Amino acid sequence: VSSASASSLPVGSSMVSSRPAAAPLSSSSSDAEMDCLTCVQPMDYVSVGACNHRHVCPPCTLKMRKMLKKTECILCKANLDVVIFTKEKERDFSNFDTSSMVRMQNCGVYFDDKVIEDRCRDLLAKKCPKCAIKPFKDLTQLRAHLKEAHGLYYCTVCLKHEKNYLSEQKLYNKREHDDHLKGSKGH
């Protein structure tokens, strides 16, 4: 993996793409260039659980686990208490030792690589998309900063009901925000 920033990690704008999935449903070594079945983006890393299916990228798996509270495999529907985010696309789940891995709290995700850990944590960070200041402690602070420093707003209804990363949420200026809240395309 290149040393690209976390923001370069492909993340689909929704959990289910309207394009058909291109990835085969096997885990053979011919799958070197697999696409995620959810966002249909090429995968440098995979998420693998006890069922050994590995056709969903870590950002989509993280979104399902943290935001949608879904822990089942999208292929076989097995409940996966633990998943591992790894670059090793062929390694069976039983051959990993989670005791030496970093664990993300409250979602059963383990990282066997610092790069994917940093990328995933970055996806969840409360960062200003307009300036390079350190992440905020909470969403309230970020929203106050966006309003004061940039005159921008997140829609609180969209934040509550759209299960997307902040980087996928739309920002509005004051007029657009007001129109969004009362318009036919808004709420």
C-alpha positions as CSV (number, residue, x, y, z in Angstrom):
1,V,0.0,0.0,0.0
2,S,1.3,3.4,-0.8
3,S,1.7,6.0,2.0
4,A,-1.4,7.8,0.7
5,S,-3.6,9.6,3.2
6,A,-6.6,8.0,4.7
7,S,-8.8,10.2,2.6
8,S,-7.6,8.3,-0.5
9,L,-9.0,5.1,0.7
10,P,-12.0,4.3,-1.6
11,V,-15.3,4.6,0.2
12,G,-18.5,4.4,-1.7
13,S,-21.1,7.1,-1.2
14,S,-23.6,4.5,-0.1
15,M,-23.5,1.0,1.4
16,V,-24.9,-0.6,-1.7
17,S,-23.8,0.4,-5.2
18,S,-26.2,0.5,-8.1
19,R,-23.5,-1.2,-10.2
20,P,-23.3,-4.9,-10.3
21,A,-20.6,-6.5,-8.2
22,A,-17.5,-7.6,-10.2
23,A,-15.9,-9.8,-7.6
24,P,-16.2,-13.6,-7.9
25,L,-17.6,-15.4,-4.8
26,S,-14.5,-17.6,-4.3
27,S,-11.4,-17.0,-2.3
28,S,-8.9,-18.5,-4.8
29,S,-5.5,-17.0,-5.5
30,S,-6.8,-15.8,-8.9
31,D,-8.7,-13.1,-6.9
32,A,-5.6,-10.9,-6.8
33,E,-7.7,-7.9,-8.0
34,M,-11.0,-8.2,-6.1
35,D,-13.6,-5.5,-5.9
36,C,-15.6,-4.9,-2.7
37,L,-19.1,-6.3,-3.1
38,T,-20.5,-3.3,-1.3
39,C,-18.8,-0.2,-2.8
40,V,-17.4,-2.0,-5.9
41,Q,-14.0,-0.5,-5.4
42,P,-10.7,-2.4,-5.7
43,M,-9.5,-3.7,-2.4
44,D,-5.9,-3.4,-1.2
45,Y,-7.1,-4.7,2.2
46,V,-9.9,-7.2,3.1
47,S,-11.9,-7.9,6.1
48,V,-12.1,-11.6,7.1
49,G,-14.1,-13.3,9.8
50,A,-14.6,-16.9,10.9
51,C,-16.5,-17.8,7.7
52,N,-13.4,-16.8,5.7
53,H,-15.4,-14.7,3.2
54,R,-13.3,-11.7,2.3
55,H,-15.3,-9.7,-0.3
56,V,-16.0,-6.5,1.6
57,C,-13.4,-3.8,2.1
58,P,-12.5,-2.5,5.6
59,P,-14.3,0.9,5.2
60,C,-17.6,-0.8,4.3
61,T,-17.2,-3.4,7.0
62,L,-16.4,-0.7,9.6
63,K,-19.5,1.3,8.4
64,M,-21.7,-1.8,8.7
65,R,-20.4,-2.6,12.2
66,K,-20.1,0.9,13.7
67,M,-23.0,2.7,12.1
68,L,-25.5,0.1,11.1
69,K,-24.7,-2.3,14.0
70,K,-24.6,-5.2,11.7
71,T,-22.1,-8.0,12.3
72,E,-23.1,-10.7,9.9
73,C,-21.3,-11.7,6.7
74,I,-23.0,-10.3,3.7
75,L,-22.5,-13.6,1.8
76,C,-23.4,-16.4,4.3
77,K,-25.1,-14.3,7.0
78,A,-23.0,-15.8,9.7
79,N,-22.7,-13.6,12.8
80,L,-19.1,-12.5,13.0
81,D,-18.1,-11.4,16.5
82,V,-14.6,-10.6,15.3
83,V,-13.2,-9.5,11.9
84,I,-9.6,-8.8,10.9
85,F,-8.6,-6.1,8.5
86,T,-5.7,-7.4,6.6
87,K,-3.7,-7.1,3.4
88,E,-3.3,-10.9,3.4
89,K,-6.1,-11.8,1.1
90,E,-5.6,-15.6,1.1
91,R,-4.9,-16.2,4.8
92,D,-7.6,-18.1,6.7
93,F,-9.1,-16.5,9.8
94,S,-8.0,-19.3,12.0
95,N,-4.4,-18.6,11.1
96,F,-4.4,-15.1,12.6
97,D,-3.3,-14.4,16.2
98,T,-5.5,-11.5,17.4
99,S,-3.6,-11.4,20.8
100,S,-0.8,-9.4,19.0
101,M,-3.2,-7.1,17.1
102,V,-4.7,-3.7,17.8
103,R,-8.4,-3.9,18.5
104,M,-11.0,-1.2,17.8
105,Q,-13.3,-0.8,20.8
106,N,-17.0,-1.8,20.6
107,C,-17.1,-3.3,17.1
108,G,-14.9,-6.5,17.1
109,V,-12.4,-5.2,14.6
110,Y,-8.7,-6.2,14.8
111,F,-6.0,-4.7,12.6
112,D,-2.9,-6.6,11.5
113,D,-1.4,-3.5,9.8
114,K,-0.9,0.1,11.1
115,V,-1.8,1.6,7.7
116,I,-5.3,0.2,7.6
117,E,-5.8,1.0,11.3
118,D,-4.9,4.6,10.7
119,R,-7.1,4.9,7.6
120,C,-10.1,3.4,9.5
121,R,-9.6,5.6,12.5
122,D,-9.3,8.6,10.2
123,L,-12.7,7.8,8.6
124,L,-14.3,8.0,12.1
125,A,-12.5,11.2,13.1
126,K,-14.4,14.4,13.6
127,K,-12.2,16.4,11.2
128,C,-12.9,19.7,9.4
129,P,-13.0,18.9,5.7
130,K,-11.9,22.5,4.9
131,C,-8.8,23.1,7.0
132,A,-6.0,21.0,8.4
133,I,-6.6,21.5,12.1
134,K,-6.6,18.5,14.5
135,P,-9.8,16.5,14.9
136,F,-12.4,17.7,17.2
137,K,-13.4,15.9,20.4
138,D,-17.1,15.6,19.3
139,L,-19.5,16.5,16.5
140,T,-20.8,19.5,18.4
141,Q,-17.4,21.1,18.3
142,L,-16.9,20.3,14.7
143,R,-20.3,21.8,13.7
144,A,-19.5,25.0,15.7
145,H,-16.2,25.3,13.9
146,L,-17.7,24.8,10.5
147,K,-20.3,27.4,11.1
148,E,-17.9,30.0,12.6
149,A,-14.8,29.5,10.4
150,H,-16.4,28.5,7.1
151,G,-20.1,29.4,7.2
152,L,-21.0,25.7,6.5
153,Y,-23.5,23.4,8.0
154,Y,-24.3,19.7,8.1
155,C,-28.0,18.8,8.1
156,T,-28.8,17.4,11.5
157,V,-31.5,15.1,10.0
158,C,-29.1,13.7,7.5
159,L,-26.4,13.2,10.2
160,K,-28.9,11.2,12.3
161,H,-30.5,9.1,9.6
162,E,-27.8,8.7,6.8
163,K,-25.3,6.1,8.0
164,N,-22.3,7.6,6.3
165,Y,-18.9,8.8,7.3
166,L,-18.6,12.6,7.8
167,S,-16.5,12.8,4.7
168,E,-19.5,11.5,2.8
169,Q,-22.0,13.9,4.3
170,K,-22.9,17.0,2.3
171,L,-22.0,20.4,3.7
172,Y,-24.2,23.4,2.9
173,N,-23.9,27.1,3.1
174,K,-26.6,28.9,5.1
175,R,-29.0,29.4,2.1
176,E,-28.5,25.9,0.8
177,H,-29.0,24.5,4.3
178,D,-32.3,26.4,4.7
179,D,-33.5,25.3,1.2
180,H,-32.5,21.7,2.0
181,L,-34.5,21.7,5.2
182,K,-37.7,23.1,3.6
183,G,-37.3,22.1,0.0
184,S,-38.6,19.1,-1.9
185,K,-35.1,17.5,-1.9
186,G,-34.7,18.0,1.8
187,H,-36.8,17.4,4.8
